[in-house]
């Protein structure tokens, strides 16, 4: 089974998978609306807009596992992202990234190592996973990595189809 076969739900509640993004380079990010890192939405949106015509997409996965910083409903999350940051990239239903309820997609993601060779649990909101156009995790960037970080941008550009 590939990551494209794993069931998901959009923030609007529709059943989906990552199949619509097959062949694109993806940056999957667990996001939260009430976090000190929430302003990263702005940089993520800028990356998405700037590179989307080159086969790239940011995918947002709200998560409430870190300090209860994403407590809102799907409608509240969508409203916040739209009005505060103009988010146009795809957003999915709130899910767990760690623990016994970890979503199957994050079971795959958390097996990837960061630049220090560490895999395992997501550390906090806004951890980023770079997915190649072939559907494999090729990079992991911890929460403090800003969307405009030169290393992140270079890694994304190196993977563009």
N, C-alpha and C positions, 0 to 999 in steps of 0.2 A: 504494500500500500504506500502511495506517495502522499506528500502533504496536500496535493490537489484533491485527494479523495476524502479528506477529513471533514466531517460535517461541522458547519458553523451556522450562526444566525446573524443577520445584519442588525444594526442598531434599530432599524425599523421593524424588526421581527420576522423577516423573510428567511427561509431556509436557503443555505448556499454552501459553497465550498470555495477553495481558492482556484478552482478550475478557470474562472474568467480571467485570471491573471497568469495563467500558464504562459511561459515564454517571456515573461517580464522579470526584471530585477526588482525585488521587493525589500522594503525595510519595515519589518513588523515591530511595533512598539506598544508596550503595555502603558496605557495613559491614565491620568487622573486629573480631575478638575480642581481639586483643592490642595495641591501640593506645591512646595516651593519651586519645583521643576516645571510646573504647568506652563510657564511662558515658553517652554520648548515647542509648544504647539505652533508658535509663530514661525520658527525656523523649519519645523517639519513641513508646514504648509508651503513655505518658500521652496524647499527642496522638491516637493511634490510638483508644484507648478512649473519650476524651472526644468525639471528632467522628465516630466511625464511624456513629452512628445518623443523622447529617446528610448522608450520602453521601460520606464521606471514608475513605481507607485509606492507611496507610504500607506501602510495599513494600520489603523488604530484599534487596539484591544483594551477597552476600559477594564480596570481591575480595582477592587475595593479591599485588597488584602494588606495594604500598607498604610496603617494608621487610619483606616476608614476614610481615605481621601477621595473616594469616588462613590459617595452614598446615594446619588441621585438615580432617578428612573431613567430609562432609555430616552424618553422625551426630554427630560431635563438636561441630560448629557448632550443630546443633539442641539438643543437650544443654546446651551452655553458655548459649545464648540463653534457653532455658526455665528452667533452674535459677537462673541468676544474675540475669536481668532480667525473667523472667515474660513474655517476648515472645509475643504472640498474633497479631501482624500477619504477613501472608504473607511467607515467605522463599523465595528461589530459589537454584538451583544457583550455585556459585562461577563467576564469569565475569571476563573482561578488560574494563576500561573504557577503556584506552588502547592504543596500539600497533597493530601489524599484525593482531593477533588480537582487536581490539576487537569486542565483541558488536554486532550490528546495532542493538539498542535504544539502546546508548550512542553509536552513530554519529548517531542522531537527537538524543539528549540533548546531546551535546557541541557541537552546532551552536547551542545556545541561549546567549545572552549573560547575564552576571551584571549586577549593578547598576552596575558600572563600564564596561559595554559590551564585556566580554571574553568571548569564546567559546573553544572549543578544549579541550585535554586536561583531564581531571579532575585537580585538584591533589593530593588526598590522600583518605584514608578519610573517610567521612561527608559527602561533597558531596551536596547535595540538589537535586532537580529537581522543580518543581511542575508537574503536568499537569492541564489543565482537564478538565471533564467531556466536552468534545468531543475530547479526545485530543491536544491540542497543548501543547507546553512553554511555560508562561507565566511561569516564574520559575526562577532558578538561584541557589542559596545555597551559598557556599563552606564548607569543612569547619568553620571556626571558629564558624559561626552555630549557636547552641544551639537545640534544638527549641522552647524557650519564648521565643525572641527575639520581641519585639513585632512587628517588621516581617514575620517569617516567618508568625506566627500571623495577622496581618491579611491577608496575601496569600492564605493558605489560606482564611480565612473569606470573602474576597471572591469566591472561585471556587466555593464550595459550591453544589451544584445546588438 
